[in-house]
Amino acid sequence: MSNPDDRTERAKEITDTVLEKAGELAEKAGHKAAELAELARERAPEVLDKAAELATQAVTTAAAAVDKATGGRFHEYLASVGAQKPPEPPEEED
């Protein structure tokens, strides 16, 4: 039968190895997360512009469908809603 002190020492060695590897993996994950966050910051304006464009198209299409379905009874209201522009974003401070 093995000596209990030998088993304890072996368990400590394994624990140290596992903790070292976990630290290395955590560091790699942190670097990758930073890279992905930077990519997201770079792409966000492009994605938001595209989303705004698609939302505008959806509102225009929906307004046209409602206008057609109601025989133009709400045309003026629909035209005024569709013509509204979103507010300008605040200027960034450095």
N, C-alpha and C positions, 0 to 999 in steps of 0.2 A: 504494500500500500504506500502511496506517496506521502511525503512529509507535508503537513498542512502549511508550513512556512513556504515551501516551494510553490504550492498552489496559489498562495496569497501573492507571492512575488510575480508569478506568471500572470495572474489576473491584473496586477498593477501595470505590467508591461503592455498587456493587451489594451487596457484602458487608455494608457498614454498614447499608444499608436492610433487608437480610434479617435481620441480627442485631437491629435495632430492632423489626421486626415480630415476630420470635420472642420477644423479651422481653415485648412487649405481650400476645401470645397466652398465654405462660406465666403471666403475672399473672392474666389472665382465667380460665385453667384452675385456678389456685390458689384463686381466690375461689369458683369453682363447686364445687370439691372440698370446701372448707370448708363451704359451704351444705349439700351432700349429707351430709357427715359429721354435721353438726348434726341434720339430719332423721333420719338413722339412729339417733343417740343418743336422739332423742325417741320414735321408733317402736319401738325395741328391746324395751322392757318389754311393750308391747302384743302384739308378735309372739311373744315368748317365752311370755306367758300363753296365747295361742291354741295355740301348739305343745304346751305342757304339757297343755292341755285335750284336744287331739286324741290325744296319746300315752296319756292316761288312758283315753280311749274305746277306743283300739286294744287296750290291755292287757285291758280289761274284755271286749271282744268276743272276743278270742283266748282268754281264760280260759273264757268261756262255751262257746265252740266245743270246746275241749279237754275241758271237763267233760262236755259232751253226748257227744262221741266216745268217752270212756272210761267212760261210764255212771256218772259221779260218783265213781269210785274215788279221784280226786285232789282232790276238792272242797275239803277242809280246807286243803290246801296252796295251791291256787289262790286261795282266799279270803284266806289270810294274805298272799300275795304282792300281790294286788290292793289290799289295804287299807293297804299301806305308803305313807306320805306322804314326799315329798322333804324333805330338810333345809331349814331356813330359810336364806335368803341372809344373808351377813354384813352388818352394818349399815355404811353408808357413813360414812367419816370426812371431815369438811370441812377 
